[in-house]
């Protein structure tokens, strides 16, 4: 089956990976001219998230790129720490920068998917490329 997914942030490439694994031809369209880096971090929390990343073949790759967020220190005007917020409040079992997650899923070995950018010229509205 041919399937079109709109959006190449986190969910789009992840869904494409699963659908392709089950024999579907997937095209992901994205308004931006390229995958975006930066932005907020993506947190994975708990057994289900970690097992899913493992089944997708992404866990090792993402763990290698973890932010390893530390505790947040609150300091006064003199620079003396007056309080601390544990990192567990803000990050999950695994935290990566936003741009890392789709990059890992789209570059997973043996995974190919067509990507089309909606910002390409009208003359060539769809460019197909393999994500490997």
WONOR-V312216 format. One record per helix or strand of 2 or more residues. SS is the DSSP state (~ for helix, > for strand). FROM is the first residue (numbers start at 1). TO is the last residue. If there is no record, write none. Layout:
BEGIN
SS|FROM|TO  SS|FROM|TO
END
This chain:
BEGIN
>|2|6  ~|11|21  >|25|30  >|41|44  ~|46|56  ~|59|63  >|72|75  >|81|85  ~|87|89  >|94|97  ~|98|106  >|114|117  ~|122|124
END
